Amino acid sequence: MMKMEVSNMSSRIVAVALAAFTGAVHAQGYFDFSQVPGLGDEPTVQIDLNPAMLGFVTAAAQETDPNVAEVIAGIQSVRVLVYETIEDPEAVLEFVEDSSGALERDGWERMVYIQEDDEKVRIYVKVEEMRPVGMTVMVVDGSSNEAVFINVAGDIDPVKLGQVANGMGIGGIFDSIVTPTPAAD
């Protein structure tokens, strides 16, 4: 069983958040984490970037790196919640299972599925017209009572994101992510 520590969790959050950007498109990619049972206290880390805040970030990035600004420009919302102590791990693990089923019934595709003892990792992507239209990430470690929830919605070109990641020296993070390509006519 993997034991998540704060520094290790921070590394995972960055990696998962970067991976999440590959699947973000349109508001229909939004997934609400406001009703997760058993979390208890407020999250240790909470990031809520709405369109106005993302516009600010895009404008700032335009001055330093136009390629990054172009990738960020289409994103409509980013939500990250990190809980280092959850009150009822069983309730949170059940939420992940129930949400996984709901996402799949709604047409989301399972991209990553890890089930190891009390640890669950689920990454779902919604694809429409051969393009990702949203991404939801749920990570729960019931043995250490930690959880991470991420949702990204907006419009982004995965090819441009890959180019930016390669330019930053982190392109390998996307090696396991396959982006659908249009069928030949």
N, C-alpha and C positions, 0 to 999 in steps of 0.2 A: 504494500500500500504506500502510496506517495504521501509524504508529509509536506504540506505547503508552509513555507515560512514567508514573512513579510517581504523580504528582499526577493525571494524566488517568485512570490506572487506578483510583485511589481513587474518583473521580467515577463511573466506570462501575460499579464494584462496588456503590456505594450505589444507583444507578439500577436495576441488574439485580436486586439484592436486594429492593428495593421492588416491582419488577414481579413478582418471584417470589412474593411474598406473596399475589397475586391468585389463584394456582392451588393453594394448599396445602390439602389435606384428607386425613385418615385416614393410618394407618401404611402402607397399600399404596402411598402416594406416595413412599416412601423409595427412594433409589437410592444404591448403595454406590460410592464413589470410591476405596476403599482399594487397589484393584489396578491403578491406572493405571500403565502402563509408561513408562519414560523420563523421569520427573520429576526424579530425582536427589535433591538436598537436601530438607530439610524445607521446608514452605511458609513464605513470608514472612508471610502472614496466615492464621490458622486460627481459625475460630469454630465451636464445637461446643456447641449449646444443646440439652440434653436436657429431658425434661418437668419435672424438678425445678428446673433453672435458669430455664426459661421461666415456671414458677409464681412464682418469686422476682421476675422482671421484671414479670409481670402484677400481682402484689401491689403493687409499687412504683409502677407506672403508675396503679393504681386511685386512689391518693391525689392524683395530679396531673392525670390525664386519663382518666376512666372510659371514654370512647369508645375510646381507644387500648388500654386494658386489655381491653375486650371483644373487640377484633380479635385481640390477642395470645393471649387465653385459650384459644382452640381449637387453637393450634399445638402440635404434639407434638415436633418437632425442626427445627432449622436447622443446616445444615452449609455452611460457606464455606471454600474452600481457594484461596489465591492463590500462584502461583509466579512470581517475577520472573525466574528463570533455570531453564529446563528443560534436562535433559541430552541428550535425544534427541527433537527436535521431530517427526521422522517417526513415531516410535512413539506419541507422544501424539496426533498428527493421525489416525493409523490407529485408535487407541482411540476417538476421537470418532466416526469413521465406523462402526466396529463397534457401538458403544453406541447410535448413532442407529438402526441397523437393529434391534437387540435391543429398544429401547424401542418402536419402531413395531410390531414383531411382537407385543409384549405389550399393545398397545392404546393406547399413548400417542400423542397427536396432536402433529404438528409445528406449532409456533406461529411460530417465527422460524428462518429458514435463510439464513445468509450464507456464501458461499463466494467468497473473493477472494484469489487467489494462495495464499499460505501462511496465510491467516487463515480460521478457521472459527468461526461462532457458531451454536449450536443451543439452542433453548429448546423443551422438550416439556412438554405438559400431559396428564395423565390425567383423563378425564372419565367419570363414571358417574352415571346418572340425572340428566343435564343439569346436573351440578355438577362443577367441577374437583376432583380428588381427589389431586393431587400436581403438583409442578413440578420439573424438572431443567434446569439451565443449564450449558452447556459453552462456554467461549470460549478459543480457542487462537490465538496469533499466532506462527507458526513462524519468521518472519523476525526477530522480536525475542526469541524464546525465552521467551514469557510465556504463562501459562495461568490461567484462573479456572474453578472448578467450584462450583456451588451446588445444594443440594437442600433443599427445604422440605416438610415433611409435617405434617399436622394438620387441624384443622377450622376453617374461616374463611368468613365471608360476604363475598364480593367487594363487595357493595353497601355494607356497613359500612366496609370498607377504603377504598373510594372516598370516602365521607363524611369519614373521618379525613384522607385525603390532601388533599381540598379544603380542609378546615379548617386544614391546615398550609401551604396555598398551593402544594402540589406535585401537585394533581389532574391536571394535564396529562400526567404521566408515564404515565397509564393510557389516554390517548386511543387508542392503537393496539391495545389489548387488548379483545377482544370476549368478553363473558361470555354463554354460551348462556342463552336464556330458555325457560321451559316452553312447549310448544305449547298453543294454545287448544283447549279441549274443544268 
